[in-house]
């Protein structure tokens, strides 16, 4: 598991705030057609929870094993020792004594497990054991907690959300929500987030680009490639060796990428002849990728030949 960062841009924030006050987030681990989508935010943070499908007492449970991973720690296991049939109370006691990071209880005679940590940082995952069929669990069964919805703020258009139990392959979508009326907007398109950076944030800056079509409408889905020129560059203990990164404009024609301060990069707008080499600023928190003052050589690499003039003789 990894921390995956989702960036959310809210256009016309004043209009949005007149209808909604929160942003909800859903996650799909499998991707298209996204039938496994689940909410990973809620009105308040919640703990991960797993409940078996079968009620005790449990025949044949003595001598079987139960294996689980809590949060992002190592696998924990136990072997049930009580005499068959084992009551739900004895199952709860044995798990409580052997497994840390969760609280077991009876839910109408079924085994209920609740993690101690709330939010997406809290995860329960059944990893195996010969007791699963008896208790009503399956290998790979997993749940993570939910984070609070992202709060919308007056005048703020850029938001970030961190999924603490994500993966680079996961997909995410968002929608606006009103916490009192419970009304909500349509969902956004599905996107993938980005891994949290290894380089310290003080060495990073966000580059933004806004593109429009010739008729003035937002240029949606336009791909932009940012190419590392491989000038020798260090950020903290890291040598910057990545080749290129592709970003794509959203519904408002905007795209952004985190970049290393002081890096030299080429910006290529797909489907056009527009290529420019820029020097990423070494101060600030964000900048306009198309700022002409950042261009190295001439804009879009349009060169003017340096031809010597003939000596004037008159």
Secondary structure, DSSP 4 states (H G I P E B T S, - for coil): -EEEEEEEE-SSHHHHHTT-SEEEEEEESS-TT-TT-EE-EESS-BEEEEEEEEESSBTT-TT-EEEEEETTS-EEEEE--SPSSBPHHHHHHHHHHH--SEEEEEETTEEEEEEEEESTT-EEEEEE-TTHHHHT--TT-EEE-BEEPEEP-TT--EEEEEEEEE-TT-EEEEEEE-TTT--B------B--EEPPSS-GGGEEEEEEE-B-TTSSB-TT-EEEEEE-----EETTEE----EEEEE--TTSEEEEEEETT-EEEEEETTSS-EEEEE--SSSSEEETT-GGGBSSSGGG-----PPPPPP--
